Amino acid sequence: KGGGKIKAGFEGGQTPMQRRLPKIGFFSHKAKDTAEVLSYHLDRLEAGEIDLAALRAAKLIPSTAKKAKIVLKGELSKAFTLKGVAATAGAKAAIEAAGGSVQE
């Protein structure tokens, strides 16, 4: 007579390996919509108002990005006005120290 099949991962009644091991990692679904821009990349742009359209035109963020965030790295030498773009606390301080402003 034929035997039955045992489900893949069945370990004879003991807790299976996939339930014993901890789950690790985290995948943020918001991450694919948000692009990060390093602050020293802003010096490539002309001083003035920076919004998502200006960042896309300068190829600093992909066209699929719905949000952008400025992260402090390096020095800023020009004054910028950020509109509709998020910035970290350090980046805000650096932009304001260079004579710019942040409007979210």
Buried (B, 14 or more C-beta within 10 A) or exposed (E): EEEEEEEEEEEEEEEBEEEEEEEEEEEEEEEEEBBBBEBBBBBEBEBEBBBBEBBBEBEBBEEEBEEBBBBBBEEBEBBBBBBEBBBBEEBBEBBBEBEBEBEE
